[in-house]
Amino acid sequence: MKKARIIITFDCRRNCSYCCNKYESMKALMIPTKSLTKFFDYDEVILTGGEPFLHTDKLIKIIEFLRHNSKNQKQKIFLYTAQPTFGFKLKRVLRMVDGVHYTLHSNSSPKDLAEFYQFQKEILGKEGKSFRLYISPELKYPVTIQPQVWARVELKPWIPEGQNCLPKDEELYYLKDENDNIYRM
């Protein structure tokens, strides 16, 4: 199975010291790209960041582009997030993706947990989707989950620098703009 993980933005409000996008070992694996057409032949595309929902319109355009142009009709699109947007844009994204991997970081606040509970309520009853949850064991607040919502729940420490955070069967890309800069909106 051919898988691509695409960092669509490095923008993130969390500034986690353990962010794997800052690891030299991960930076060495990152392949810059300006075009999404190279992903048409992938079986699975994982959209991540930074935080993709900081640029929801860009995220929607990327998903729509892949959905409407991919030659692989069985292509799966997954999204990694820790801070979703809500309302009609979230509903639109959820309709277009095959699943979401949600992360509760160690520095998640009560506001972040409220957003998590809102997201969990939003995805309740969404059939045919895969929802996965990662919870940092260093999170300072208790979390209540709806087990029927989540295909997988993990409670484990973050992977430290020097250990590969990327599964062996994935290639890691990041989008760059026309001036060869890391793409930011």
MDAnalysis code that builds the backbone (N, CA, C; Angstrom):
import MDAnalysis as mda
import numpy as np

u = mda.Universe.empty(555, n_residues=185, atom_resindex=np.repeat(np.arange(185), 3), trajectory=True)
u.add_TopologyAttr("name", ["N", "CA", "C"] * 185)
u.add_TopologyAttr("resid", np.arange(1, 186))
u.add_TopologyAttr("resname", ["MET", "LYS", "LYS", "ALA", "ARG", "ILE", "ILE", "ILE", "THR", "PHE", "ASP", "CYS", "ARG", "ARG", "ASN", "CYS", "SER", "TYR", "CYS", "CYS", "ASN", "LYS", "TYR", "GLU", "SER", "MET", "LYS", "ALA", "LEU", "MET", "ILE", "PRO", "THR", "LYS", "SER", "LEU", "THR", "LYS", "PHE", "PHE", "ASP", "TYR", "ASP", "GLU", "VAL", "ILE", "LEU", "THR", "GLY", "GLY", "GLU", "PRO", "PHE", "LEU", "HIS", "THR", "ASP", "LYS", "LEU", "ILE", "LYS", "ILE", "ILE", "GLU", "PHE", "LEU", "ARG", "HIS", "ASN", "SER", "LYS", "ASN", "GLN", "LYS", "GLN", "LYS", "ILE", "PHE", "LEU", "TYR", "THR", "ALA", "GLN", "PRO", "THR", "PHE", "GLY", "PHE", "LYS", "LEU", "LYS", "ARG", "VAL", "LEU", "ARG", "MET", "VAL", "ASP", "GLY", "VAL", "HIS", "TYR", "THR", "LEU", "HIS", "SER", "ASN", "SER", "SER", "PRO", "LYS", "ASP", "LEU", "ALA", "GLU", "PHE", "TYR", "GLN", "PHE", "GLN", "LYS", "GLU", "ILE", "LEU", "GLY", "LYS", "GLU", "GLY", "LYS", "SER", "PHE", "ARG", "LEU", "TYR", "ILE", "SER", "PRO", "GLU", "LEU", "LYS", "TYR", "PRO", "VAL", "THR", "ILE", "GLN", "PRO", "GLN", "VAL", "TRP", "ALA", "ARG", "VAL", "GLU", "LEU", "LYS", "PRO", "TRP", "ILE", "PRO", "GLU", "GLY", "GLN", "ASN", "CYS", "LEU", "PRO", "LYS", "ASP", "GLU", "GLU", "LEU", "TYR", "TYR", "LEU", "LYS", "ASP", "GLU", "ASN", "ASP", "ASN", "ILE", "TYR", "ARG", "MET"])
u.atoms.positions = np.array([
    [0.858, -1.175, 0.000],
    [0.000, 0.000, 0.000],
    [0.899, 1.231, 0.000],
    [0.616, 2.142, -0.902],
    [1.402, 3.361, -1.056],
    [0.745, 4.488, -0.250],
    [1.493, 5.035, 0.762],
    [0.936, 6.060, 1.646],
    [1.798, 7.316, 1.632],
    [1.118, 8.465, 1.635],
    [1.809, 9.753, 1.719],
    [1.245, 10.545, 2.883],
    [2.130, 11.078, 3.691],
    [1.752, 12.000, 4.759],
    [2.191, 13.381, 4.280],
    [1.242, 14.315, 4.232],
    [1.521, 15.642, 3.690],
    [1.306, 16.695, 4.771],
    [2.358, 17.424, 5.080],
    [2.249, 18.560, 5.993],
    [1.756, 19.729, 5.143],
    [0.514, 20.149, 5.381],
    [-0.039, 21.227, 4.552],
    [0.278, 22.601, 5.118],
    [0.673, 22.650, 6.379],
    [1.126, 23.889, 7.008],
    [1.944, 23.519, 8.239],
    [2.924, 24.358, 8.551],
    [3.663, 24.188, 9.794],
    [3.070, 25.071, 10.889],
    [2.090, 25.890, 10.526],
    [1.453, 26.772, 11.505],
    [0.764, 25.938, 12.579],
    [0.993, 26.337, 13.828],
    [0.373, 25.666, 14.965],
    [0.469, 26.610, 16.151],
    [-0.569, 26.648, 16.949],
    [-0.582, 27.528, 18.127],
    [-0.025, 26.850, 19.379],
    [0.283, 25.584, 19.304],
    [0.675, 24.840, 20.497],
    [2.130, 25.057, 20.913],
    [3.035, 25.106, 19.945],
    [4.461, 25.278, 20.220],
    [4.985, 24.210, 21.193],
    [4.636, 22.972, 20.948],
    [5.081, 21.863, 21.792],
    [6.586, 21.635, 21.626],
    [7.269, 21.452, 22.725],
    [8.712, 21.187, 22.664],
    [8.983, 19.833, 22.008],
    [8.026, 18.937, 22.067],
    [8.191, 17.585, 21.535],
    [7.600, 17.415, 20.124],
    [7.328, 18.511, 19.435],
    [6.740, 18.419, 18.091],
    [7.696, 17.695, 17.151],
    [7.229, 16.599, 16.574],
    [8.119, 15.813, 15.708],
    [8.481, 16.553, 14.419],
    [7.704, 17.578, 14.037],
    [8.071, 18.362, 12.852],
    [9.346, 19.168, 13.080],
    [9.720, 19.353, 14.334],
    [10.949, 20.082, 14.668],
    [12.155, 19.156, 14.791],
    [11.928, 17.849, 14.850],
    [13.017, 16.889, 14.997],
    [13.893, 16.878, 13.749],
    [15.180, 16.893, 13.936],
    [16.109, 16.818, 12.801],
    [15.915, 15.501, 12.042],
    [15.631, 14.431, 12.782],
    [15.422, 13.131, 12.130],
    [14.201, 13.164, 11.210],
    [13.171, 13.922, 11.575],
    [11.984, 14.043, 10.724],
    [12.247, 15.001, 9.565],
    [12.921, 16.102, 9.839],
    [13.236, 17.066, 8.776],
    [14.016, 16.390, 7.653],
    [14.871, 15.444, 8.020],
    [15.666, 14.732, 7.013],
    [14.789, 13.876, 6.098],
    [13.603, 13.493, 6.566],
    [12.699, 12.660, 5.767],
    [11.728, 13.478, 4.905],
    [11.598, 14.778, 5.200],
    [10.607, 15.619, 4.526],
    [11.014, 15.921, 3.084],
    [10.065, 15.662, 2.190],
    [10.271, 15.911, 0.761],
    [9.408, 17.106, 0.370],
    [10.032, 18.183, -0.119],
    [9.215, 19.336, -0.522],
    [8.477, 19.052, -1.823],
    [7.281, 19.585, -1.946],
    [6.524, 19.465, -3.185],
    [5.661, 20.699, -3.366],
    [5.452, 21.065, -4.614],
    [4.578, 22.193, -4.938],
    [3.285, 21.722, -5.563],
    [3.208, 20.436, -5.859],
    [2.069, 19.917, -6.600],
    [1.402, 18.760, -5.878],
    [0.084, 18.752, -5.915],
    [-0.668, 17.642, -5.340],
    [-0.874, 16.504, -6.349],
    [-0.563, 16.736, -7.613],
    [-0.805, 15.716, -8.630],
    [0.008, 14.448, -8.376],
    [1.153, 14.581, -7.728],
    [1.977, 13.398, -7.450],
    [1.282, 12.419, -6.507],
    [0.220, 12.851, -5.826],
    [-0.454, 11.996, -4.858],
    [-1.650, 11.251, -5.442],
    [-1.906, 11.429, -6.722],
    [-3.041, 10.758, -7.357],
    [-2.921, 9.239, -7.310],
    [-1.709, 8.716, -7.321],
    [-1.510, 7.272, -7.356],
    [-1.377, 6.633, -5.978],
    [-1.440, 7.437, -4.937],
    [-1.307, 6.894, -3.582],
    [-2.617, 6.249, -3.147],
    [-2.483, 5.162, -2.385],
    [-3.658, 4.482, -1.840],
    [-4.227, 5.230, -0.643],
    [-3.335, 5.893, 0.084],
    [-3.744, 6.616, 1.285],
    [-2.973, 7.929, 1.366],
    [-3.705, 9.005, 1.655],
    [-3.108, 10.318, 1.840],
    [-3.515, 10.805, 3.230],
    [-2.519, 11.214, 4.004],
    [-2.747, 11.702, 5.355],
    [-2.392, 13.184, 5.372],
    [-3.360, 14.028, 5.669],
    [-3.141, 15.471, 5.716],
    [-2.904, 15.880, 7.156],
    [-1.817, 16.600, 7.390],
    [-1.428, 16.951, 8.743],
    [-0.779, 18.323, 8.757],
    [-0.245, 18.696, 9.874],
    [0.428, 19.981, 10.008],
    [1.505, 19.855, 11.059],
    [1.753, 20.930, 11.556],
    [1.039, 21.998, 12.185],
    [-0.423, 21.591, 12.433],
    [-1.249, 22.593, 12.359],
    [-2.687, 22.373, 12.546],
    [-3.428, 22.721, 11.263],
    [-3.892, 21.708, 10.520],
    [-4.587, 21.955, 9.250],
    [-5.802, 22.866, 9.367],
    [-6.507, 22.813, 10.496],
    [-7.715, 23.627, 10.625],
    [-7.423, 25.112, 10.843],
    [-6.164, 25.478, 10.988],
    [-5.833, 26.906, 11.011],
    [-6.022, 27.513, 9.622],
    [-6.063, 26.645, 8.620],
    [-6.261, 27.062, 7.224],
    [-7.335, 26.172, 6.598],
    [-8.530, 26.249, 7.144],
    [-9.611, 25.351, 6.749],
    [-9.942, 25.449, 5.269],
    [-9.964, 26.653, 4.705],
    [-10.287, 26.783, 3.282],
    [-9.237, 26.082, 2.419],
    [-7.969, 26.222, 2.773],
    [-6.898, 25.534, 2.054],
    [-7.062, 24.021, 2.193],
    [-7.382, 23.556, 3.401],
    [-7.590, 22.136, 3.657],
    [-8.709, 21.596, 2.769],
    [-9.812, 22.307, 2.714],
    [-10.953, 21.877, 1.894],
    [-10.561, 21.825, 0.420],
    [-9.831, 22.816, -0.054],
    [-9.396, 22.831, -1.466],
    [-8.501, 21.639, -1.773],
    [-7.597, 21.308, -0.864],
    [-6.710, 20.163, -1.070],
    [-7.511, 18.867, -1.143],
    [-8.418, 18.672, -0.198],
    [-9.229, 17.449, -0.190],
    [-10.075, 17.366, -1.456],
    [-10.728, 18.470, -1.816],
    [-11.550, 18.472, -3.034],
    [-10.712, 18.169, -4.267],
    [-9.530, 18.759, -4.357],
    [-8.650, 18.524, -5.501],
    [-8.294, 17.048, -5.611],
    [-7.911, 16.441, -4.493],
    [-7.563, 15.018, -4.511],
    [-8.778, 14.158, -4.845],
    [-9.909, 14.454, -4.244],
    [-11.131, 13.669, -4.485],
    [-11.579, 13.738, -5.948],
    [-11.482, 14.894, -6.555],
    [-11.994, 15.070, -7.922],
    [-11.004, 14.683, -9.008],
    [-9.721, 14.564, -8.671],
    [-8.726, 14.339, -9.709],
    [-7.932, 13.046, -9.583],
    [-7.988, 12.408, -8.433],
    [-7.190, 11.205, -8.226],
    [-7.626, 10.099, -9.181],
    [-6.646, 9.427, -9.736],
    [-6.916, 8.284, -10.615],
    [-7.291, 7.052, -9.798],
    [-6.917, 7.052, -8.536],
    [-7.172, 5.926, -7.643],
    [-8.522, 6.145, -6.965],
    [-9.550, 5.518, -7.476],
    [-10.909, 5.693, -6.963],
    [-11.080, 5.135, -5.547],
    [-10.145, 4.273, -5.130],
    [-10.220, 3.703, -3.788],
    [-9.324, 4.453, -2.793],
    [-8.763, 5.568, -3.223],
    [-7.865, 6.338, -2.369],
    [-8.575, 6.776, -1.084],
    [-7.900, 6.604, 0.032],
    [-8.406, 7.034, 1.336],
    [-7.701, 8.325, 1.723],
    [-8.451, 9.247, 2.317],
    [-7.886, 10.498, 2.802],
    [-8.195, 10.608, 4.284],
    [-7.132, 10.780, 5.061],
    [-7.257, 10.920, 6.508],
    [-6.709, 12.277, 6.931],
    [-7.180, 12.758, 8.061],
    [-6.787, 14.058, 8.579],
    [-6.302, 13.911, 10.014],
    [-5.170, 14.553, 10.322],
    [-4.663, 14.624, 11.690],
    [-4.926, 16.022, 12.206],
    [-5.515, 16.125, 13.396],
    [-5.835, 17.425, 13.982],
    [-5.782, 17.363, 15.506],
    [-5.627, 18.535, 16.092],
    [-5.730, 18.680, 17.542],
    [-6.608, 19.869, 17.887],
    [-7.096, 20.563, 16.844],
    [-7.883, 21.776, 17.095],
    [-8.798, 22.037, 15.899],
    [-9.859, 21.267, 15.781],
    [-10.732, 21.445, 14.620],
    [-11.524, 22.747, 14.670],
    [-11.955, 23.148, 13.503],
    [-12.903, 24.247, 13.399],
    [-14.289, 23.626, 13.524],
    [-15.306, 24.418, 13.773],
    [-16.642, 23.856, 13.911],
    [-17.600, 24.546, 12.955],
    [-18.784, 23.974, 12.833],
    [-19.775, 24.531, 11.941],
    [-19.774, 23.821, 10.603],
    [-20.249, 24.534, 9.574],
    [-20.428, 23.892, 8.269],
    [-19.107, 23.449, 7.656],
    [-17.991, 24.134, 7.961],
    [-16.702, 23.720, 7.386],
    [-16.247, 22.381, 7.943],
    [-16.458, 22.150, 9.231],
    [-16.123, 20.845, 9.796],
    [-17.007, 19.773, 9.182],
    [-18.294, 20.041, 9.066],
    [-19.215, 19.065, 8.464],
    [-18.775, 18.725, 7.038],
    [-18.339, 19.737, 6.308],
    [-17.877, 19.523, 4.933],
    [-16.628, 18.651, 4.911],
    [-15.654, 18.961, 5.775],
    [-14.429, 18.167, 5.837],
    [-14.762, 16.723, 6.221],
    [-15.618, 16.531, 7.220],
    [-15.962, 15.178, 7.659],
    [-16.635, 14.365, 6.549],
    [-17.409, 15.017, 5.712],
    [-18.038, 14.308, 4.578],
    [-16.990, 13.830, 3.579],
    [-15.917, 14.581, 3.426],
    [-14.941, 14.297, 2.370],
    [-13.817, 13.355, 2.782],
    [-13.519, 13.242, 4.084],
    [-12.409, 12.394, 4.510],
    [-12.918, 11.022, 4.953],
    [-11.985, 10.076, 4.966],
    [-12.322, 8.719, 5.391],
    [-12.126, 8.521, 6.890],
    [-11.450, 9.467, 7.511],
    [-11.241, 9.370, 8.940],
    [-10.425, 10.522, 9.478],
    [-10.414, 10.608, 10.811],
    [-9.688, 11.662, 11.508],
    [-8.916, 11.045, 12.666],
    [-7.682, 11.481, 12.808],
    [-6.857, 11.134, 13.959],
    [-6.787, 12.389, 14.821],
    [-7.371, 12.328, 15.995],
    [-7.464, 13.479, 16.896],
    [-6.446, 13.308, 18.019],
    [-5.719, 14.374, 18.335],
    [-4.705, 14.318, 19.381],
    [-5.040, 15.273, 20.511],
    [-4.993, 14.765, 21.730],
    [-5.052, 15.596, 22.925],
    [-3.627, 15.667, 23.480],
    [-2.969, 16.812, 23.265],
    [-1.581, 17.009, 23.675],
    [-1.460, 17.170, 25.188],
    [-0.256, 17.052, 25.669],
    [-0.019, 17.220, 27.109],
    [-0.367, 18.626, 27.579],
    [-0.244, 19.609, 26.697],
    [-0.555, 20.991, 27.077],
    [-1.985, 21.403, 26.717],
    [-2.858, 20.434, 26.499],
    [-4.262, 20.750, 26.210],
    [-4.897, 21.430, 27.419],
    [-5.673, 22.457, 27.145],
    [-6.321, 23.252, 28.181],
    [-7.773, 22.797, 28.362],
    [-8.462, 23.310, 29.369],
    [-9.898, 23.021, 29.495],
    [-10.674, 23.433, 28.235],
    [-10.271, 24.535, 27.591],
    [-10.909, 24.947, 26.328],
    [-10.690, 23.884, 25.249],
    [-9.468, 23.339, 25.179],
    [-9.180, 22.268, 24.216],
    [-10.054, 21.047, 24.484],
    [-10.241, 20.712, 25.754],
    [-11.094, 19.572, 26.097],
    [-12.544, 19.838, 25.734],
    [-13.002, 21.064, 25.921],
    [-14.375, 21.409, 25.518],
    [-14.532, 21.231, 24.014],
    [-13.514, 21.637, 23.246],
    [-13.547, 21.455, 21.791],
    [-13.519, 19.964, 21.436],
    [-12.730, 19.194, 22.169],
    [-12.697, 17.755, 21.944],
    [-14.078, 17.141, 22.158],
    [-14.749, 17.514, 23.257],
    [-16.078, 16.970, 23.530],
    [-17.076, 17.378, 22.452],
    [-16.935, 18.590, 21.945],
    [-17.806, 19.043, 20.857],
    [-17.534, 18.225, 19.594],
    [-16.254, 17.977, 19.297],
    [-15.898, 17.161, 18.140],
    [-16.430, 15.743, 18.294],
    [-16.230, 15.169, 19.482],
    [-16.695, 13.806, 19.745],
    [-18.207, 13.699, 19.529],
    [-18.930, 14.713, 19.958],
    [-20.387, 14.734, 19.752],
    [-20.710, 14.843, 18.257],
    [-19.915, 15.633, 17.539],
    [-20.127, 15.848, 16.097],
    [-19.964, 14.555, 15.303],
    [-19.021, 13.703, 15.705],
    [-18.742, 12.490, 14.926],
    [-19.564, 11.281, 15.374],
    [-20.284, 11.413, 16.459],
    [-21.118, 10.325, 16.945],
    [-22.104, 9.899, 15.857],
    [-22.089, 8.634, 15.524],
    [-23.011, 8.111, 14.528],
    [-22.549, 8.232, 13.088],
    [-21.341, 8.720, 12.863],
    [-20.815, 8.817, 11.488],
    [-20.339, 7.437, 11.066],
    [-21.125, 6.764, 10.282],
    [-20.819, 5.408, 9.829],
    [-19.812, 5.439, 8.671],
    [-19.010, 4.402, 8.583],
    [-18.083, 4.259, 7.471],
    [-16.839, 5.127, 7.581],
    [-16.614, 5.736, 8.706],
    [-15.439, 6.579, 8.926],
    [-14.586, 5.944, 10.016],
    [-13.300, 6.243, 9.995],
    [-12.387, 5.757, 11.019],
    [-11.920, 6.938, 11.857],
    [-12.254, 6.921, 13.129],
    [-11.838, 7.985, 14.041],
    [-10.900, 7.383, 15.084],
    [-9.710, 7.986, 15.186],
    [-8.693, 7.518, 16.120],
    [-8.326, 8.642, 17.066],
    [-8.006, 8.276, 18.285],
    [-7.719, 9.257, 19.316],
    [-6.391, 8.926, 19.982],
    [-5.538, 9.932, 20.072],
    [-4.289, 9.821, 20.822],
    [-4.389, 10.775, 22.004],
    [-4.134, 10.265, 23.205],
    [-4.152, 11.084, 24.415],
    [-2.775, 11.010, 25.061],
    [-2.167, 12.163, 25.273],
    [-0.889, 12.192, 25.977],
    [-1.106, 11.783, 27.424],
    [-0.287, 10.864, 27.939],
    [-0.428, 10.478, 29.346],
    [-0.062, 11.620, 30.296],
    [0.546, 12.674, 29.769],
    [0.923, 13.834, 30.578],
    [-0.177, 14.892, 30.630],
    [-1.306, 14.623, 30.002],
    [-2.433, 15.550, 30.039],
    [-2.861, 15.746, 31.495],
    [-3.068, 16.985, 31.879],
    [-3.341, 17.309, 33.285],
    [-4.796, 17.129, 33.689],
    [-5.673, 16.901, 32.739],
    [-7.108, 16.844, 33.030],
    [-7.666, 15.476, 32.666],
    [-8.686, 15.027, 33.385],
    [-9.332, 13.761, 33.019],
    [-10.119, 13.931, 31.716],
    [-10.235, 12.844, 30.981],
    [-10.935, 12.848, 29.691],
    [-12.003, 11.768, 29.712],
    [-13.181, 12.110, 29.248],
    [-14.261, 11.142, 29.108],
    [-14.477, 10.901, 27.621],
    [-14.351, 9.656, 27.212],
    [-14.537, 9.341, 25.800],
    [-15.800, 8.514, 25.603],
    [-16.333, 8.611, 24.397],
    [-17.438, 7.767, 23.960],
    [-16.805, 6.617, 23.171],
    [-16.613, 5.451, 23.772],
    [-15.868, 4.376, 23.107],
    [-16.446, 3.956, 21.759],
    [-17.750, 4.067, 21.584],
    [-18.358, 3.637, 20.319],
    [-17.960, 4.542, 19.150],
    [-17.416, 5.705, 19.439],
    [-17.027, 6.663, 18.402],
    [-15.662, 6.327, 17.816],
    [-14.766, 5.822, 18.652],
    [-13.361, 5.701, 18.290],
    [-13.000, 4.289, 17.852],
    [-12.355, 4.171, 16.680],
    [-11.860, 2.886, 16.202],
    [-10.627, 2.459, 16.992],
    [-9.878, 3.464, 17.458],
    [-8.682, 3.177, 18.253],
    [-8.422, 4.354, 19.184],
    [-8.070, 4.042, 20.427],
    [-7.679, 5.051, 21.413],
    [-6.319, 4.637, 21.952],
    [-5.367, 5.572, 21.912],
    [-4.021, 5.295, 22.411],
    [-3.661, 6.275, 23.510],
    [-3.088, 5.757, 24.565],
    [-2.559, 6.549, 25.652],
    [-1.106, 6.108, 25.792],
    [-0.205, 6.915, 25.234],
    [1.210, 6.536, 25.269],
    [2.068, 7.792, 25.151],
    [3.303, 7.685, 25.611],
    [4.192, 8.849, 25.533],
    [4.501, 9.219, 24.084],
    [4.824, 10.494, 23.905],
    [5.219, 10.986, 22.588],
    [6.551, 10.358, 22.207],
    [6.767, 10.132, 20.938],
    [8.008, 9.530, 20.463],
    [9.117, 10.590, 20.505],
    [10.230, 10.300, 21.176],
    [11.293, 11.303, 21.297],
    [12.142, 11.428, 20.030],
    [12.877, 12.530, 19.950],
    [13.820, 12.756, 18.849],
    [14.761, 11.559, 18.760],
    [15.119, 11.218, 17.544],
    [16.024, 10.094, 17.332],
    [15.297, 8.802, 17.016],
    [14.027, 8.722, 17.410],
    [13.219, 7.565, 17.040],
    [12.297, 8.011, 15.911],
    [12.179, 7.219, 14.907],
    [11.385, 7.591, 13.740],
    [9.903, 7.641, 14.090],
    [9.300, 8.808, 13.928],
    [7.863, 8.991, 14.191],
    [7.025, 8.536, 12.999],
    [7.656, 8.363, 11.871],
    [6.943, 8.049, 10.642],
    [6.879, 6.538, 10.432],
    [5.689, 5.989, 10.244],
    [5.604, 4.552, 9.938],
    [6.436, 4.211, 8.703],
    [6.987, 3.016, 8.676],
    [7.910, 2.607, 7.609],
    [7.279, 2.622, 6.222],
    [5.967, 2.476, 6.144],
    [5.322, 2.409, 4.836],
    [4.815, 3.763, 4.336],
    [5.235, 4.864, 4.969],
    [4.785, 6.198, 4.550],
    [5.944, 7.050, 4.060],
    [5.610, 7.921, 3.118],
    [6.542, 8.945, 2.660],
    [6.040, 10.273, 3.201],
    [6.964, 11.144, 3.618],
    [6.610, 12.407, 4.242],
    [6.905, 13.572, 3.298],
    [5.885, 14.384, 3.032],
    [6.004, 15.545, 2.150],
    [5.558, 16.799, 2.891],
    [5.968, 17.942, 2.387],
    [5.384, 19.200, 2.831],
    [5.200, 20.094, 1.625],
    [4.113, 20.854, 1.653],
    [3.784, 21.736, 0.539],
    [4.619, 23.005, 0.598],
    [5.148, 23.383, -0.549],
    [5.897, 24.631, -0.665],
    [5.185, 25.521, -1.674],
    [5.345, 26.819, -1.532],
    [4.700, 27.743, -2.468],
    [5.568, 27.960, -3.699],
    [5.079, 28.816, -4.611],
    [5.759, 29.040, -5.886],
    [7.142, 29.692, -5.734],
    [7.435, 30.290, -4.588],
    [8.744, 30.908, -4.340],
    [9.671, 29.962, -3.591],
    [9.298, 28.695, -3.515],
    [10.085, 27.667, -2.852],
    [10.184, 27.885, -1.343],
    [9.194, 28.545, -0.783],
    [9.110, 28.747, 0.657],
    [8.146, 27.726, 1.243],
    [8.323, 27.440, 2.507],
    [7.353, 26.560, 3.171],
    [6.002, 27.243, 3.082],
    [5.011, 26.508, 2.637],
    [3.704, 27.096, 2.366],
    [3.015, 27.515, 3.640],
    [2.680, 28.767, 3.701],
    [1.887, 29.327, 4.791],
    [0.847, 30.225, 4.156],
    [-0.321, 30.258, 4.736],
    [-1.390, 31.103, 4.198],
    [-1.184, 32.518, 4.706],
])
